[in-house]
Each structure stands twice: as structure tokens, then as C-alpha cells.
Amino acid sequence: MPGDVDRDAVVALLGRTPFTDYRIAVRCPHGGPAILENTPIDLRGRPFPTRYWLACRALGEAVSRLEAAGGVRDLERDPDLAEALAATNARHRELHAGRNIGGTADPLRPKCLHAHLAFGLATGGNPVSDWILERSGAGWPDHCCVPEEASRGDQ
């Protein structure tokens, strides 16, 4: 479980208290929480479909712009990535009790580019996360996304 400063930082980044217990799977180059690995059951005892959560605001905003521009559809229709998408979902299912990325039941359908990028960054990368990074222009920001008061534990 994260300490107080990390918990405050995650709440500040998400704008809410997380729905699950989690661990910080990846930190940004500035030390802030960037990718969360969620437990498969939320705090109310219900299944939680998204194993990896993109907490970094800069990465999340870039991926949101890509999704808004039709990125999910573009990835779904890219014949060069069909095999990689199936392999990425298969690897996620192997690691995480049969669950597909983002909770989608179809291993060839990318439900959420945020979840795919978070999974790729947390597990060393893959062609799908590389495609998302390239198409979105996402990259680490010049400074940490965590508000200064949260990084000090002042919240």
C-alpha cells in the first residue's frame, strides 16, 4: 500500500479517491506516481476491470486527445497491429487471471487506449503501446504532474 504522500499524490492526480487498493507500478522521471496497478476487486467487493491505470496527467491528456480523434477505431482497423493487439491481450490475460485489458471481452478490440498504454509502460512495452505513444505524441512532461501541495502531503 502506498504511503501518505503517494496516496495524496494519487488522489490529486485522479481528482478522487481510487476505487481499489493499488500499488504504484511506474513512476515518472520526476518521481510521481504515473501508472497504478489496481487489485482485481474494488473497495466494495465488486470486480474491477482495469488492472493498470494511467495516473500521469500529461500522458492521460495526450491519449484522451487520440481517443477523441478516433484512435480506438484506428487501432482496431490497423491490419499491421491485429496480431500485436491479440498478443498483448493474451499476455495481459496470462498475467491477470484471464482478464483482457480494460475489461473488454473481445481480445481484438481495444476498449481503452489509456489502459493499453498503462499496461505497456508497466510491463516493458509492446507494439500497441508504442503505436499509442507515437500517435498521441505522449511523453513525460518537463515537470511532475502532481500538484506541489500533494507532493508535500499538505492535502
C-alpha positions in Angstrom: 0.0 0.0 0.0 1.3 3.5 -0.8 2.4 5.9 1.9 0.6 9.1 2.8 2.5 11.3 0.3 1.8 8.8 -2.6 -1.8 8.4 -1.6 -2.2 12.2 -1.6 -0.5 12.5 -4.9 -2.7 9.8 -6.5 -5.9 11.5 -5.2 -4.7 14.8 -6.6 -3.8 13.2 -10.0 -7.1 11.3 -10.3 -9.3 14.1 -8.7 -10.9 11.5 -6.5 -10.1 8.6 -4.1 -9.2 5.4 -6.0 -11.9 2.8 -6.3 -9.4 0.0 -5.5 -6.4 -0.9 -3.5 -3.4 -0.4 -5.7 0.4 -0.2 -6.0 2.5 2.2 -7.9 3.7 0.2 -10.9 5.6 3.1 -12.6 6.9 6.4 -11.5 7.5 9.4 -13.8 11.1 10.6 -14.2 10.2 13.3 -11.6 9.2 10.6 -9.0 5.5 11.0 -9.1 3.0 8.1 -9.5 2.4 7.5 -13.2 0.9 4.0 -13.5 -1.2 2.3 -10.9 -1.7 -1.4 -10.7 -5.2 -2.0 -9.3 -6.4 -5.0 -7.4 -9.0 -7.0 -9.4 -11.7 -6.3 -6.8 -12.8 -2.8 -5.9 -13.2 -1.5 -2.3 -16.9 -2.5 -2.4 -16.1 -6.1 -3.3 -17.0 -5.9 -7.0 -14.8 -6.9 -9.9 -12.7 -4.1 -11.2 -11.9 -4.5 -14.9 -8.9 -2.1 -15.3 -5.7 -3.6 -13.9 -3.3 -0.8 -15.0 -4.4 2.8 -14.6 -2.7 5.8 -16.3 -2.4 8.4 -13.5 0.1 10.8 -15.2 -2.0 13.7 -16.4 0.3 14.6 -19.3 0.2 11.1 -20.7 -3.5 10.8 -20.0 -4.4 14.0 -21.7 -2.4 13.1 -24.8 -4.2 9.7 -25.0 -7.6 11.3 -24.5 -6.9 13.6 -27.5 -6.1 10.5 -29.5 -9.2 8.7 -28.4 -11.3 11.7 -29.2 -9.9 11.8 -32.7 -10.9 8.2 -33.3 -7.8 6.4 -32.0 -9.6 3.3 -30.7 -11.2 2.8 -34.1 -7.9 3.5 -35.9 -6.1 0.9 -33.8 -8.9 -1.6 -34.3 -8.7 -1.2 -38.0 -4.9 -1.2 -38.4 -4.1 -4.6 -40.0 -0.5 -4.3 -39.1 -1.4 -4.3 -35.4 -4.1 -7.1 -35.3 -1.6 -9.8 -34.3 0.1 -7.5 -31.8 -3.2 -6.5 -30.2 -4.2 -10.2 -29.8 -0.8 -11.0 -28.3 -0.9 -8.0 -25.9 -4.4 -9.0 -24.7 -3.2 -12.7 -24.4 -0.2 -11.6 -22.3 -2.5 -9.5 -20.0 -4.9 -12.4 -19.6 -1.9 -14.7 -18.6 -0.7 -12.2 -16.0 -4.0 -11.2 -14.7 -6.4 -14.1 -14.2 -8.0 -14.3 -17.6 -8.9 -10.6 -17.8 -8.5 -8.6 -21.0 -7.1 -5.1 -20.9 -9.7 -2.6 -19.8 -12.3 -5.3 -19.3 -13.2 -5.9 -22.9 -14.4 -9.4 -23.8 -13.0 -9.3 -27.3 -9.2 -9.8 -27.5 -9.1 -8.0 -30.8 -10.9 -4.9 -29.6 -9.0 -2.2 -27.8 -11.6 -0.8 -25.4 -9.4 1.9 -23.8 -6.1 3.3 -25.1 -5.3 4.6 -21.7 -5.3 1.0 -20.2 -3.3 -0.3 -23.2 -0.6 2.4 -22.7 -0.5 1.8 -18.9 -0.1 -1.9 -19.4 2.7 -1.4 -21.9 4.6 1.1 -19.7 4.2 -1.2 -16.7 5.4 -4.3 -18.4 8.2 -3.1 -20.6 6.4 -2.0 -23.7 4.8 -3.7 -26.7 3.8 -2.7 -30.3 0.4 -1.5 -29.2 1.7 0.9 -26.5 4.4 2.1 -29.0 1.6 2.8 -31.5 -0.3 4.8 -28.9 2.8 6.8 -27.8 3.6 7.6 -31.4 0.1 8.5 -32.5 -0.7 10.5 -29.4 2.6 12.3 -29.1 2.5 11.4 -25.4 5.7 11.9 -23.4 6.9 12.7 -20.0 6.3 16.3 -19.1 9.1 18.7 -18.1 7.8 18.7 -14.5 5.8 16.4 -12.4 2.0 16.4 -12.8 1.5 16.0 -9.1 0.4 19.3 -7.6 3.1 20.7 -5.3 0.9 20.6 -2.1 0.1 16.9 -2.7 3.7 16.0 -3.2 4.4 17.5 0.3 1.5 15.8 1.9 -0.3 19.1 2.5 -3.8 18.0 1.4 
